[in-house]
Amino acid sequence: MVMEFVRGGELFSYLQSNGPFSFSTTCFYAAQVACIFEYLHSRDIIYRDLKPENLLIDEVGYLRLTDFGFAKVCPARTYTFCGTPDYLSPEILLNKGHGKAVDWWTFGILLYEMLTGFTPFADEDPMVSYKKILDAKVAFPKDFDRYFFAMINRNAKSLVKHLLTPDLTRRYGNLKNGVQDIKGHRFFREVSWDDLLAKRLKAPYIPLLK
């Protein structure tokens, strides 16, 4: 089996050493993940294991999604309990069946983690963490309001909360307009999606390679 060699390491390592990310850095990486999920979902593939450890950085600073162990071709609904604890969605925890919307929940968790440096529902006790996930009360750290400008602050909180809702009829990415509700959100208003896909946008971090 021959696989692409992605030399820049994990986004997780970069986030641990340099996070939390600035708004522009978060936006750059999040936009790529949105495009990745848009493509996978167009092929009826759900990924189910988004986390910084599974995002690799290539030689020009763009992301590659790796580890498709939990990915599945799923046109409608499936019932497998899987994922990373801090990223599990309410519908997976309740074991009532899930579909593509789980990926948009994990996208909200990733977005929050890039902006703050930690996940929103983490706890040393997994059962407490699961209860927090089911309650879905998203709280930002006190210094978050000082870290970003007010407009950026509002936009970031708005998108995160539209993603981290247990109500599938309200979760962005799962509504009538699909991914366009996310790509058209004011959080991404500075993103040129065509330039991003063509890799014409300059990456905030280009790994030093030997």
Secondary structure, DSSP 8 states (H G I E B T S, - for coil): ------TT-BHHHHHHHH-S--HHHHHHHHHHHHHHHHHHHHTTEE-----GGGEEE-TTS-EEE---TT-EE-SS-B----S-GGG--HHHHTTS-B-THHHHHHHHHHHHHHHHSS-TT--SSHHHHHHHHHHT-----TTHHHHS-HHHHHHHHHHHHHHS-S-TTTSTTSSTTTTHHHHTSGGGTT--HHHHHTT-S--S------
